[in-house]
Amino acid sequence: MIGAGALTGLAILPVRALATPALFDEALQELTKGAPINQGRVTLTVPAIAENGQSVFTTVAVASPMTESDHVRAIHILSPRNPIALITSFHLGPRAGRARVSTNIRLAGSQTVTALAEMSDGTFWQDSKDVVVTVAACIDGS
Amino acid sequence: MARAPVRISMPSEAKKGEIIDIKAILRHPMETGYRVDRVGKKIPRNIVTELVVTYDGVEVLRWHLQPGVAANPFIGFSTVATNTGELVFTWTDDAGTVISESRTLTVT
């Protein structure tokens, strides 16, 4: 009986499958192609407490002169708990003038959000912030 | 034709070399594909997958979206005022809908 219960539980899992830390690492690996990720240069700004996981205002700023020879190529936002680890990617360049982007993201529960910046010299930099989500973005059909 | 469901906020004039802030919102449900309707049928995914911004014909921003971006996708970004020209914003969604809006920036 216990076995049957466990199986039923498993059968339900795929419906509300969440990204796991393993999938998050996989997404990071895909972006960096195994290059080391440095801490610093990136500032991720998210609310410490988000009342509504359906729309969480998020800003990523990167310290960069944004010149032809030294600029940010891309900014990625990742989640270890959403159904898809990669939330969004911004591709920019020296024409941006300033490496700062903002958007509203969905969060399927409290988690540590990561912002990853890819520089023109091929290096990667990141920042992570904890967000407590009061009402999560729906992912299970509710 | 109905007005495009777009709101773009940016200055219409700037000095050469000035960095201008741009905000843009597209009205779109960003349907994730995870939700079901009242009779339990899966609502198909339809998200905006991309926004491309060109300035006087040169791409200055390419935004790739996933279901993790909230409905009515909002973006705030910046660009350097180089010369008088048009900024063209082009959104594409899963259904193949392409929405384009342009704004002129006069550079002095």
gemmi code that builds the backbone of each chain (N, CA, C; Angstrom):
import gemmi

chains = {
    "A": [
        ("MET", (0.837, -1.204, 0.000), (0.000, 0.000, 0.000), (0.873, 1.257, 0.000)),
        ("ILE", (1.888, 1.220, 0.832), (2.792, 2.383, 0.882), (3.450, 2.569, -0.482)),
        ("GLY", (3.815, 1.427, -1.070), (4.444, 1.459, -2.397), (3.513, 2.077, -3.431)),
        ("ALA", (2.259, 1.675, -3.381), (1.272, 2.194, -4.333), (1.113, 3.705, -4.146)),
        ("GLY", (1.085, 4.122, -2.894), (0.958, 5.553, -2.595), (2.123, 6.332, -3.174)),
        ("ALA", (3.308, 5.778, -3.004), (4.507, 6.449, -3.510), (4.445, 6.561, -5.025)),
        ("LEU", (3.946, 5.505, -5.670), (3.849, 5.503, -7.138), (2.863, 6.560, -7.620)),
        ("THR", (1.733, 6.663, -6.913), (0.736, 7.666, -7.272), (1.366, 9.054, -7.179)),
        ("GLY", (2.101, 9.244, -6.118), (2.794, 10.533, -5.921), (3.721, 10.825, -7.085)),
        ("LEU", (4.445, 9.831, -7.520), (5.383, 10.007, -8.630), (4.642, 10.359, -9.911)),
        ("ALA", (3.483, 9.684, -10.108), (2.712, 9.903, -11.332), (2.255, 11.362, -11.433)),
        ("ILE", (2.043, 11.994, -10.291), (1.577, 13.389, -10.288), (2.740, 14.344, -10.584)),
        ("LEU", (3.916, 13.943, -10.216), (5.082, 14.829, -10.321), (5.280, 15.535, -11.674)),
        ("PRO", (5.235, 14.789, -12.804), (5.545, 15.467, -14.067), (4.631, 16.654, -14.362)),
        ("VAL", (3.383, 16.587, -13.898), (2.416, 17.660, -14.153), (2.917, 18.986, -13.584)),
        ("ARG", (3.478, 18.912, -12.382), (3.939, 20.152, -11.782), (5.453, 20.128, -11.587)),
        ("ALA", (6.132, 19.521, -12.560), (7.581, 19.414, -12.461), (8.220, 20.791, -12.350)),
        ("LEU", (9.098, 20.942, -11.411), (9.803, 22.197, -11.221), (11.251, 21.988, -11.617)),
        ("ALA", (11.877, 23.074, -12.026), (13.302, 22.980, -12.300), (13.990, 22.571, -11.012)),
        ("THR", (14.969, 21.762, -11.131), (15.726, 21.340, -9.971), (17.058, 22.070, -10.003)),
        ("PRO", (17.781, 22.074, -8.882), (19.120, 22.677, -8.934), (19.971, 22.060, -10.050)),
        ("ALA", (19.715, 20.775, -10.385), (20.476, 20.116, -11.457), (20.170, 20.755, -12.805)),
        ("LEU", (18.883, 21.046, -13.053), (18.484, 21.688, -14.312), (19.030, 23.113, -14.386)),
        ("PHE", (19.076, 23.761, -13.223), (19.629, 25.113, -13.128), (21.106, 25.086, -13.522)),
        ("ASP", (21.828, 24.103, -12.976), (23.253, 23.955, -13.297), (23.441, 23.652, -14.782)),
        ("GLU", (22.537, 22.865, -15.322), (22.583, 22.508, -16.739), (22.423, 23.766, -17.605)),
        ("ALA", (21.457, 24.611, -17.217), (21.206, 25.852, -17.961), (22.433, 26.777, -17.886)),
        ("LEU", (23.043, 26.851, -16.691), (24.253, 27.666, -16.515), (25.370, 27.153, -17.412)),
        ("GLN", (25.531, 25.839, -17.388), (26.579, 25.178, -18.174), (26.397, 25.466, -19.664)),
        ("GLU", (25.128, 25.444, -20.112), (24.827, 25.690, -21.512), (25.216, 27.117, -21.904)),
        ("LEU", (25.036, 28.045, -20.983), (25.352, 29.447, -21.278), (26.850, 29.711, -21.229)),
        ("THR", (27.529, 29.103, -20.259), (28.948, 29.399, -20.057), (29.861, 28.449, -20.817)),
        ("LYS", (29.317, 27.336, -21.289), (30.119, 26.292, -21.932), (31.289, 25.879, -21.030)),
        ("GLY", (30.998, 25.881, -19.736), (31.987, 25.413, -18.771), (32.980, 26.462, -18.299)),
        ("ALA", (32.890, 27.688, -18.819), (33.804, 28.750, -18.374), (33.534, 29.070, -16.905)),
        ("PRO", (34.569, 29.472, -16.148), (34.344, 29.793, -14.739), (33.437, 31.020, -14.592)),
        ("ILE", (32.665, 31.048, -13.510), (31.782, 32.186, -13.246), (32.334, 32.954, -12.054)),
        ("ASN", (32.561, 34.247, -12.261), (33.110, 35.097, -11.207), (31.997, 35.808, -10.454)),
        ("GLN", (32.272, 36.081, -9.180), (31.346, 36.878, -8.376), (31.735, 38.349, -8.541)),
        ("GLY", (30.740, 39.223, -8.626), (31.014, 40.651, -8.712), (30.595, 41.247, -10.035)),
        ("ARG", (30.791, 42.544, -10.161), (30.462, 43.349, -11.352), (28.971, 43.399, -11.661)),
        ("VAL", (28.215, 42.357, -11.267), (26.779, 42.309, -11.559), (25.996, 42.691, -10.301)),
        ("THR", (24.975, 43.530, -10.461), (24.082, 43.844, -9.355), (22.660, 43.478, -9.768)),
        ("LEU", (22.132, 42.452, -9.103), (20.754, 42.025, -9.340), (19.883, 42.665, -8.273)),
        ("THR", (18.855, 43.375, -8.693), (17.943, 43.992, -7.736), (16.554, 43.379, -7.880)),
        ("VAL", (16.122, 42.707, -6.810), (14.780, 42.125, -6.748), (14.227, 42.439, -5.360)),
        ("PRO", (12.905, 42.458, -5.197), (12.386, 42.677, -3.848), (12.723, 41.488, -2.953)),
        ("ALA", (13.027, 41.742, -1.672), (13.308, 40.645, -0.738), (12.047, 39.816, -0.529)),
        ("ILE", (10.897, 40.501, -0.527), (9.611, 39.813, -0.415), (8.750, 40.239, -1.594)),
        ("ALA", (8.348, 39.269, -2.390), (7.481, 39.547, -3.537), (6.089, 39.039, -3.205)),
        ("GLU", (5.116, 39.937, -3.178), (3.758, 39.529, -2.810), (3.123, 38.681, -3.900)),
        ("ASN", (3.479, 38.983, -5.155), (2.862, 38.284, -6.280), (3.943, 37.711, -7.187)),
        ("GLY", (4.054, 36.388, -7.176), (5.059, 35.723, -7.997), (4.797, 35.823, -9.489)),
        ("GLN", (3.609, 36.280, -9.864), (3.266, 36.420, -11.289), (4.019, 37.574, -11.937)),
        ("SER", (4.479, 38.520, -11.119), (5.143, 39.678, -11.691), (6.073, 40.295, -10.656)),
        ("VAL", (7.349, 40.025, -10.817), (8.338, 40.504, -9.852), (9.313, 41.422, -10.589)),
        ("PHE", (9.328, 42.685, -10.195), (10.171, 43.667, -10.881), (11.644, 43.372, -10.593)),
        ("THR", (12.404, 43.246, -11.647), (13.793, 42.801, -11.553), (14.687, 43.703, -12.397)),
        ("THR", (15.788, 44.142, -11.814), (16.752, 44.962, -12.553), (18.137, 44.328, -12.441)),
        ("VAL", (18.855, 44.307, -13.552), (20.233, 43.819, -13.543), (21.120, 44.923, -14.096)),
        ("ALA", (22.131, 45.298, -13.323), (23.104, 46.291, -13.776), (24.483, 45.652, -13.733)),
        ("VAL", (25.308, 45.962, -14.707), (26.648, 45.387, -14.765), (27.655, 46.535, -14.884)),
        ("ALA", (28.723, 46.464, -14.075), (29.787, 47.462, -14.149), (30.605, 47.187, -15.406)),
        ("SER", (30.456, 48.067, -16.398), (31.158, 47.895, -17.673), (31.233, 49.243, -18.369)),
        ("PRO", (32.363, 49.558, -19.018), (32.447, 50.835, -19.748), (31.579, 50.840, -21.011)),
        ("MET", (31.119, 49.669, -21.452), (30.281, 49.538, -22.652), (30.914, 50.220, -23.870)),
        ("THR", (32.193, 49.914, -24.087), (32.891, 50.390, -25.278), (32.970, 49.238, -26.282)),
        ("GLU", (33.437, 49.548, -27.483), (33.564, 48.539, -28.532), (34.445, 47.375, -28.062)),
        ("SER", (35.516, 47.692, -27.309), (36.468, 46.651, -26.915), (36.143, 46.001, -25.567)),
        ("ASP", (35.282, 46.640, -24.778), (34.976, 46.115, -23.449), (33.509, 46.399, -23.111)),
        ("HIS", (32.661, 45.398, -23.353), (31.235, 45.597, -23.075), (30.565, 44.296, -22.641)),
        ("VAL", (29.327, 44.444, -22.237), (28.522, 43.283, -21.868), (27.820, 42.783, -23.124)),
        ("ARG", (27.977, 41.503, -23.393), (27.349, 40.907, -24.568), (25.923, 40.441, -24.260)),
        ("ALA", (25.766, 39.877, -23.068), (24.440, 39.341, -22.719), (24.237, 39.322, -21.219)),
        ("ILE", (22.985, 39.468, -20.822), (22.586, 39.356, -19.421), (21.487, 38.297, -19.362)),
        ("HIS", (21.669, 37.316, -18.489), (20.689, 36.235, -18.348), (20.140, 36.243, -16.919)),
        ("ILE", (18.867, 35.870, -16.766), (18.265, 35.714, -15.444), (17.827, 34.262, -15.315)),
        ("LEU", (18.238, 33.623, -14.199), (17.961, 32.197, -14.021), (17.297, 31.900, -12.681)),
        ("SER", (16.509, 30.810, -12.694), (15.782, 30.380, -11.513), (16.052, 28.911, -11.233)),
        ("PRO", (16.283, 28.544, -9.969), (16.456, 27.131, -9.642), (15.128, 26.430, -9.357)),
        ("ARG", (14.013, 27.150, -9.459), (12.738, 26.572, -9.040), (11.612, 26.673, -10.061)),
        ("ASN", (11.750, 27.558, -11.032), (10.717, 27.667, -12.072), (10.746, 26.425, -12.969)),
        ("PRO", (9.668, 26.175, -13.730), (9.672, 25.009, -14.633), (10.813, 25.058, -15.647)),
        ("ILE", (11.180, 26.265, -16.081), (12.317, 26.425, -16.984), (13.336, 27.311, -16.264)),
        ("ALA", (14.566, 26.798, -16.158), (15.577, 27.505, -15.362), (15.921, 28.877, -15.940)),
        ("LEU", (16.009, 28.955, -17.274), (16.344, 30.243, -17.885), (15.077, 31.084, -17.999)),
        ("ILE", (15.061, 32.206, -17.285), (13.872, 33.071, -17.298), (13.896, 33.966, -18.530)),
        ("THR", (15.044, 34.564, -18.813), (15.141, 35.444, -19.967), (16.594, 35.830, -20.241)),
        ("SER", (16.859, 36.264, -21.485), (18.205, 36.687, -21.892), (18.113, 37.998, -22.665)),
        ("PHE", (18.993, 38.923, -22.338), (19.080, 40.194, -23.049), (20.420, 40.229, -23.778)),
        ("HIS", (20.384, 40.481, -25.070), (21.631, 40.600, -25.825), (21.838, 42.062, -26.156)),
        ("LEU", (22.938, 42.610, -25.676), (23.184, 44.026, -25.901), (24.625, 44.239, -26.357)),
        ("GLY", (25.046, 45.484, -26.417), (26.398, 45.775, -26.877), (26.747, 47.210, -26.558)),
        ("PRO", (27.833, 47.718, -27.151), (28.277, 49.076, -26.825), (27.225, 50.145, -27.123)),
        ("ARG", (26.327, 49.878, -28.046), (25.301, 50.870, -28.383), (24.323, 51.100, -27.227)),
        ("ALA", (24.303, 50.197, -26.246), (23.414, 50.375, -25.095), (23.873, 51.538, -24.225)),
        ("GLY", (25.173, 51.831, -24.254), (25.716, 52.934, -23.461), (25.891, 52.583, -21.997)),
        ("ARG", (24.946, 51.827, -21.473), (24.927, 51.487, -20.057), (24.393, 50.064, -19.977)),
        ("ALA", (25.043, 49.236, -19.163), (24.601, 47.832, -19.058), (23.593, 47.713, -17.924)),
        ("ARG", (22.356, 48.075, -18.227), (21.305, 47.947, -17.210), (19.979, 47.638, -17.904)),
        ("VAL", (19.355, 46.558, -17.478), (18.061, 46.181, -18.043), (17.099, 45.857, -16.903)),
        ("SER", (15.812, 46.050, -17.162), (14.828, 45.639, -16.165), (13.627, 45.022, -16.855)),
        ("THR", (12.928, 44.165, -16.093), (11.724, 43.511, -16.605), (10.927, 42.971, -15.419)),
        ("ASN", (9.781, 42.355, -15.710), (8.987, 41.687, -14.676), (9.054, 40.186, -14.929)),
        ("ILE", (9.416, 39.431, -13.890), (9.552, 37.986, -14.057), (8.519, 37.230, -13.220)),
        ("ARG", (8.333, 35.943, -13.575), (7.456, 35.066, -12.805), (8.317, 34.186, -11.922)),
        ("LEU", (7.895, 33.999, -10.668), (8.630, 33.123, -9.761), (7.675, 32.106, -9.153)),
        ("ALA", (7.975, 30.822, -9.369), (7.141, 29.735, -8.853), (7.572, 29.392, -7.431)),
        ("GLY", (7.523, 30.387, -6.546), (7.876, 30.144, -5.159), (9.151, 30.837, -4.739)),
        ("SER", (9.398, 30.824, -3.419), (10.595, 31.463, -2.865), (11.842, 30.770, -3.374)),
        ("GLN", (12.842, 31.542, -3.692), (14.050, 30.960, -4.272), (15.174, 31.990, -4.356)),
        ("THR", (16.343, 31.516, -4.810), (17.482, 32.389, -5.027), (17.618, 32.624, -6.527)),
        ("VAL", (17.360, 33.862, -6.947), (17.428, 34.209, -8.371), (18.864, 34.605, -8.705)),
        ("THR", (19.304, 34.211, -9.898), (20.667, 34.521, -10.332), (20.659, 35.353, -11.605)),
        ("ALA", (21.532, 36.361, -11.653), (21.763, 37.122, -12.880), (23.180, 36.819, -13.332)),
        ("LEU", (23.327, 36.503, -14.618), (24.617, 36.128, -15.178), (24.943, 37.078, -16.328)),
        ("ALA", (26.142, 37.663, -16.288), (26.553, 38.563, -17.373), (27.691, 37.944, -18.150)),
        ("GLU", (27.584, 38.062, -19.478), (28.599, 37.539, -20.383), (29.297, 38.747, -21.001)),
        ("MET", (30.616, 38.852, -20.774), (31.372, 40.010, -21.243), (31.968, 39.765, -22.635)),
        ("SER", (32.391, 40.875, -23.267), (32.977, 40.758, -24.613), (34.306, 40.007, -24.589)),
        ("ASP", (34.964, 39.948, -23.418), (36.220, 39.189, -23.333), (35.978, 37.715, -23.012)),
        ("GLY", (34.703, 37.319, -22.986), (34.373, 35.912, -22.775), (34.241, 35.498, -21.317)),
        ("THR", (34.425, 36.440, -20.384), (34.291, 36.084, -18.969), (32.823, 36.186, -18.539)),
        ("PHE", (32.508, 35.480, -17.447), (31.150, 35.463, -16.904), (31.155, 35.944, -15.459)),
        ("TRP", (30.160, 36.724, -15.110), (30.032, 37.290, -13.773), (28.605, 37.102, -13.308)),
        ("GLN", (28.426, 36.921, -11.981), (27.068, 36.692, -11.507), (26.781, 37.357, -10.171)),
        ("ASP", (25.490, 37.486, -9.900), (25.001, 37.936, -8.605), (23.730, 37.143, -8.327)),
        ("SER", (23.491, 36.808, -7.058), (22.289, 36.068, -6.693), (21.586, 36.738, -5.526)),
        ("LYS", (20.268, 36.687, -5.531), (19.477, 37.278, -4.445), (18.340, 36.344, -4.064)),
        ("ASP", (18.050, 36.302, -2.759), (16.921, 35.512, -2.263), (15.640, 36.318, -2.391)),
        ("VAL", (14.597, 35.661, -2.854), (13.276, 36.294, -2.926), (12.278, 35.395, -2.215)),
        ("VAL", (11.546, 35.972, -1.268), (10.454, 35.247, -0.624), (9.191, 35.599, -1.390)),
        ("VAL", (8.529, 34.577, -1.934), (7.336, 34.803, -2.747), (6.097, 34.409, -1.939)),
        ("THR", (5.204, 35.367, -1.742), (4.003, 35.114, -0.933), (2.991, 34.280, -1.713)),
        ("VAL", (2.678, 34.697, -2.944), (1.758, 33.930, -3.798), (2.533, 33.592, -5.063)),
        ("ALA", (2.800, 32.294, -5.259), (3.625, 31.865, -6.383), (2.899, 31.978, -7.707)),
        ("ALA", (3.666, 32.130, -8.775), (3.115, 32.073, -10.138), (2.575, 30.675, -10.347)),
        ("CYS", (1.399, 30.544, -10.959), (0.803, 29.220, -11.082), (1.528, 28.407, -12.141)),
        ("ILE", (1.760, 27.161, -11.811), (2.453, 26.288, -12.756), (1.739, 24.952, -12.841)),
        ("ASP", (0.672, 24.790, -12.073), (0.028, 23.476, -12.017), (-1.416, 23.536, -12.498)),
        ("GLY", (-1.722, 24.519, -13.302), (-3.040, 24.569, -13.893), (-4.088, 25.255, -13.029)),
        ("SER", (-3.726, 25.648, -11.821), (-4.711, 26.308, -10.940), (-4.853, 27.757, -11.302)),
    ],
    "B": [
        ("MET", (-7.054, 49.640, -39.188), (-6.389, 48.665, -38.320), (-6.345, 49.190, -36.893)),
        ("ALA", (-6.578, 48.294, -35.977), (-6.539, 48.694, -34.554), (-5.127, 49.147, -34.177)),
        ("ARG", (-5.080, 50.035, -33.219), (-3.791, 50.511, -32.735), (-3.022, 49.368, -32.080)),
        ("ALA", (-1.751, 49.320, -32.348), (-0.920, 48.258, -31.762), (-0.967, 48.347, -30.234)),
        ("PRO", (-1.071, 47.204, -29.550), (-1.168, 47.199, -28.087), (0.190, 47.417, -27.420)),
        ("VAL", (0.777, 48.532, -27.750), (2.152, 48.790, -27.325), (2.245, 50.129, -26.622)),
        ("ARG", (3.069, 50.215, -25.589), (3.387, 51.507, -24.979), (4.893, 51.638, -24.931)),
        ("ILE", (5.387, 52.723, -25.505), (6.832, 52.965, -25.493), (7.069, 54.326, -24.866)),
        ("SER", (7.984, 54.356, -23.913), (8.318, 55.624, -23.267), (9.795, 55.908, -23.508)),
        ("MET", (10.051, 56.998, -24.213), (11.435, 57.432, -24.461), (11.402, 58.898, -24.878)),
        ("PRO", (12.515, 59.608, -24.715), (12.507, 61.008, -25.145), (12.441, 61.097, -26.671)),
        ("SER", (11.926, 62.194, -27.174), (11.895, 62.369, -28.628), (13.126, 63.119, -29.116)),
        ("GLU", (13.820, 63.747, -28.163), (15.043, 64.487, -28.519), (16.144, 64.160, -27.533)),
        ("ALA", (17.383, 64.178, -28.014), (18.524, 63.959, -27.132), (19.752, 64.614, -27.744)),
        ("LYS", (20.742, 64.869, -26.874), (22.012, 65.410, -27.375), (22.872, 64.254, -27.870)),
        ("LYS", (23.696, 64.505, -28.840), (24.578, 63.470, -29.381), (25.454, 62.909, -28.263)),
        ("GLY", (25.495, 61.604, -28.136), (26.315, 60.956, -27.113), (25.592, 60.714, -25.803)),
        ("GLU", (24.420, 61.291, -25.662), (23.638, 61.130, -24.431), (23.072, 59.710, -24.365)),
        ("ILE", (23.035, 59.142, -23.141), (22.420, 57.818, -22.967), (20.955, 58.028, -22.611)),
        ("ILE", (20.067, 57.489, -23.413), (18.636, 57.661, -23.131), (18.039, 56.363, -22.602)),
        ("ASP", (17.078, 56.529, -21.680), (16.363, 55.380, -21.115), (15.095, 55.135, -21.903)),
        ("ILE", (14.837, 53.870, -22.172), (13.668, 53.476, -22.960), (12.896, 52.424, -22.175)),
        ("LYS", (11.581, 52.579, -22.151), (10.723, 51.560, -21.536), (9.683, 51.147, -22.553)),
        ("ALA", (9.412, 49.864, -22.628), (8.415, 49.391, -23.589), (7.594, 48.267, -22.977)),
        ("ILE", (6.284, 48.313, -23.242), (5.371, 47.259, -22.788), (4.523, 46.820, -23.980)),
        ("LEU", (4.373, 45.526, -24.106), (3.470, 44.969, -25.120), (2.344, 44.269, -24.370)),
        ("ARG", (1.094, 44.530, -24.754), (-0.019, 43.822, -24.109), (-0.070, 42.407, -24.697)),
        ("HIS", (0.184, 41.417, -23.846), (0.241, 40.025, -24.317), (0.091, 39.101, -23.109)),
        ("PRO", (-0.701, 38.005, -23.228), (-0.926, 37.148, -22.052), (0.288, 36.346, -21.602)),
        ("MET", (1.287, 36.146, -22.489), (2.449, 35.301, -22.138), (1.943, 33.981, -21.550)),
        ("GLU", (1.069, 33.314, -22.313), (0.466, 32.049, -21.866), (1.556, 30.982, -21.792)),
        ("THR", (1.746, 30.424, -20.597), (2.904, 29.561, -20.363), (2.791, 28.168, -20.981)),
        ("GLY", (1.533, 27.710, -21.188), (1.357, 26.336, -21.656), (1.212, 25.361, -20.495)),
        ("TYR", (1.295, 25.882, -19.259), (1.149, 25.015, -18.073), (-0.276, 25.026, -17.544)),
        ("ARG", (-1.061, 26.009, -17.980), (-2.396, 26.165, -17.391), (-3.420, 25.329, -18.156)),
        ("VAL", (-4.504, 24.982, -17.441), (-5.605, 24.277, -18.087), (-6.856, 25.145, -17.979)),
        ("ASP", (-7.794, 24.956, -18.916), (-9.025, 25.741, -18.877), (-10.050, 25.066, -17.969)),
        ("ARG", (-11.279, 25.587, -17.958), (-12.307, 25.111, -17.012), (-12.674, 23.651, -17.219)),
        ("VAL", (-12.515, 23.148, -18.447), (-12.854, 21.735, -18.669), (-11.605, 20.846, -18.631)),
        ("GLY", (-10.530, 21.389, -18.159), (-9.329, 20.583, -17.954), (-8.450, 20.442, -19.179)),
        ("LYS", (-8.775, 21.188, -20.235), (-7.957, 21.120, -21.447), (-6.766, 22.075, -21.313)),
        ("LYS", (-5.624, 21.603, -21.745), (-4.416, 22.406, -21.644), (-4.512, 23.646, -22.552)),
        ("ILE", (-4.192, 24.790, -22.004), (-4.188, 26.007, -22.816), (-2.824, 26.068, -23.506)),
        ("PRO", (-2.818, 26.077, -24.858), (-1.518, 26.013, -25.537), (-0.620, 27.208, -25.230)),
        ("ARG", (0.676, 26.945, -25.224), (1.647, 27.989, -24.956), (1.596, 29.059, -26.046)),
        ("ASN", (1.562, 30.295, -25.647), (1.743, 31.396, -26.592), (2.428, 32.543, -25.872)),
        ("ILE", (3.734, 32.545, -26.000), (4.492, 33.619, -25.360), (5.166, 34.463, -26.442)),
        ("VAL", (5.520, 35.684, -26.056), (6.362, 36.507, -26.913), (7.759, 35.914, -26.787)),
        ("THR", (8.367, 35.556, -27.891), (9.670, 34.900, -27.819), (10.817, 35.884, -28.013)),
        ("GLU", (10.527, 37.004, -28.664), (11.636, 37.897, -28.984), (11.186, 39.338, -29.178)),
        ("LEU", (12.029, 40.252, -28.745), (11.883, 41.670, -29.080), (13.222, 42.127, -29.652)),
        ("VAL", (13.175, 42.682, -30.838), (14.394, 43.222, -31.449), (14.205, 44.722, -31.602)),
        ("VAL", (15.202, 45.486, -31.184), (15.151, 46.936, -31.339), (16.297, 47.368, -32.248)),
        ("THR", (15.946, 48.060, -33.335), (16.974, 48.614, -34.209), (16.907, 50.138, -34.124)),
        ("TYR", (18.054, 50.762, -34.288), (18.155, 52.222, -34.236), (18.850, 52.632, -35.520)),
        ("ASP", (18.113, 53.332, -36.370), (18.629, 53.746, -37.674), (19.189, 52.524, -38.439)),
        ("GLY", (18.460, 51.423, -38.331), (18.811, 50.222, -39.086), (19.807, 49.297, -38.413)),
        ("VAL", (20.374, 49.721, -37.275), (21.366, 48.885, -36.587), (20.737, 48.288, -35.324)),
        ("GLU", (20.896, 46.979, -35.148), (20.329, 46.329, -33.961), (21.039, 46.809, -32.691)),
        ("VAL", (20.253, 47.293, -31.727), (20.839, 47.742, -30.463), (20.433, 46.858, -29.291)),
        ("LEU", (19.398, 46.031, -29.477), (18.970, 45.144, -28.405), (18.222, 43.951, -28.980)),
        ("ARG", (18.507, 42.773, -28.431), (17.736, 41.574, -28.781), (17.375, 40.897, -27.468)),
        ("TRP", (16.084, 40.799, -27.219), (15.601, 40.240, -25.951), (14.934, 38.897, -26.228)),
        ("HIS", (15.456, 37.845, -25.603), (14.849, 36.515, -25.724), (14.013, 36.244, -24.489)),
        ("LEU", (12.746, 35.939, -24.697), (11.841, 35.706, -23.574), (11.503, 34.227, -23.452)),
        ("GLN", (11.231, 33.829, -22.218), (10.795, 32.470, -21.887), (9.477, 32.616, -21.130)),
        ("PRO", (8.801, 31.486, -20.817), (7.546, 31.616, -20.049), (7.745, 32.289, -18.679)),
        ("GLY", (8.983, 32.389, -18.218), (9.282, 33.022, -16.933), (9.174, 34.534, -16.935)),
        ("VAL", (8.872, 35.124, -18.098), (8.646, 36.572, -18.135), (7.153, 36.813, -17.928)),
        ("ALA", (6.827, 37.788, -17.090), (5.438, 38.062, -16.729), (4.603, 38.498, -17.931)),
        ("ALA", (3.278, 38.339, -17.796), (2.344, 38.808, -18.823), (2.562, 40.294, -19.073)),
        ("ASN", (2.200, 40.738, -20.266), (2.438, 42.112, -20.698), (3.924, 42.456, -20.528)),
        ("PRO", (4.776, 41.752, -21.279), (6.222, 41.871, -21.068), (6.725, 43.319, -21.128)),
        ("PHE", (7.414, 43.683, -20.068), (7.971, 45.024, -19.898), (9.485, 44.943, -20.009)),
        ("ILE", (10.071, 45.921, -20.649), (11.521, 46.013, -20.657), (11.948, 47.460, -20.465)),
        ("GLY", (12.986, 47.628, -19.660), (13.646, 48.913, -19.515), (15.081, 48.726, -19.961)),
        ("PHE", (15.572, 49.574, -20.865), (16.952, 49.473, -21.330), (17.413, 50.864, -21.761)),
        ("SER", (18.596, 50.934, -22.329), (19.102, 52.248, -22.725), (19.823, 52.151, -24.060)),
        ("THR", (20.021, 53.310, -24.672), (20.829, 53.358, -25.879), (21.507, 54.724, -25.963)),
        ("VAL", (22.593, 54.781, -26.726), (23.321, 56.037, -26.903), (22.733, 56.764, -28.108)),
        ("ALA", (22.393, 58.044, -27.923), (21.884, 58.860, -29.026), (23.053, 59.144, -29.968)),
        ("THR", (23.010, 58.561, -31.156), (24.119, 58.735, -32.105), (23.758, 59.729, -33.207)),
        ("ASN", (22.606, 59.519, -33.818), (22.151, 60.435, -34.861), (20.633, 60.353, -34.970)),
        ("THR", (20.051, 61.360, -35.590), (18.604, 61.374, -35.757), (18.185, 60.162, -36.583)),
        ("GLY", (17.220, 59.420, -36.064), (16.786, 58.229, -36.791), (15.633, 57.555, -36.090)),
        ("GLU", (15.201, 56.465, -36.692), (14.056, 55.739, -36.158), (14.498, 54.564, -35.308)),
        ("LEU", (13.817, 54.400, -34.163), (13.977, 53.178, -33.376), (12.781, 52.301, -33.708)),
        ("VAL", (13.057, 51.103, -34.164), (11.985, 50.180, -34.539), (11.977, 49.023, -33.545)),
        ("PHE", (10.821, 48.806, -32.932), (10.628, 47.751, -31.944), (9.797, 46.656, -32.603)),
        ("THR", (10.309, 45.432, -32.642), (9.572, 44.341, -33.288), (9.458, 43.138, -32.353)),
        ("TRP", (8.219, 42.836, -31.983), (7.933, 41.687, -31.113), (7.414, 40.526, -31.954)),
        ("THR", (7.799, 39.296, -31.586), (7.298, 38.098, -32.266), (6.812, 37.115, -31.203)),
        ("ASP", (5.633, 36.499, -31.423), (5.161, 35.503, -30.455), (5.071, 34.105, -31.074)),
        ("ASP", (4.743, 33.113, -30.225), (4.659, 31.712, -30.672), (3.663, 31.527, -31.806)),
        ("ALA", (2.597, 32.337, -31.805), (1.556, 32.212, -32.827), (2.012, 32.813, -34.153)),
        ("GLY", (3.188, 33.389, -34.167), (3.723, 33.965, -35.392), (3.311, 35.419, -35.614)),
        ("THR", (2.624, 35.985, -34.614), (2.215, 37.382, -34.718), (3.444, 38.281, -34.596)),
        ("VAL", (3.562, 39.224, -35.499), (4.676, 40.172, -35.446), (4.095, 41.563, -35.260)),
        ("ILE", (4.549, 42.234, -34.223), (4.063, 43.581, -33.948), (5.245, 44.537, -33.996)),
        ("SER", (5.089, 45.563, -34.795), (6.185, 46.511, -34.970), (5.716, 47.919, -34.678)),
        ("GLU", (6.546, 48.667, -33.961), (6.250, 50.065, -33.650), (7.540, 50.849, -33.792)),
        ("SER", (7.439, 52.089, -34.241), (8.665, 52.874, -34.326), (8.495, 54.254, -33.716)),
        ("ARG", (9.609, 54.785, -33.267), (9.660, 56.118, -32.674), (10.880, 56.827, -33.259)),
        ("THR", (10.712, 58.121, -33.518), (11.838, 58.886, -34.052), (12.568, 59.595, -32.922)),
        ("LEU", (13.883, 59.483, -32.944), (14.711, 60.206, -31.987), (15.466, 61.292, -32.751)),
        ("THR", (15.250, 62.536, -32.325), (15.943, 63.648, -32.963), (17.177, 63.988, -32.138)),
        ("VAL", (18.330, 63.909, -32.758), (19.588, 64.133, -32.046), (20.156, 65.494, -32.445)),
        ("THR", (20.458, 66.281, -31.423), (20.976, 67.633, -31.681), (22.427, 67.759, -31.235)),
    ],
}
model = gemmi.Model(1)
for chain_id, residues in chains.items():
    chain = gemmi.Chain(chain_id)
    for i, (resn, *xyz) in enumerate(residues, 1):
        res = gemmi.Residue()
        res.name, res.seqid = resn, gemmi.SeqId(i, " ")
        for name, pos in zip(("N", "CA", "C"), xyz):
            atom = gemmi.Atom()
            atom.name, atom.element = name, gemmi.Element(name[0])
            atom.pos, atom.b_iso = gemmi.Position(*pos), 0.0
            res.add_atom(atom)
        chain.add_residue(res)
    model.add_chain(chain)
structure = gemmi.Structure()
structure.add_model(model)
structure.setup_entities()
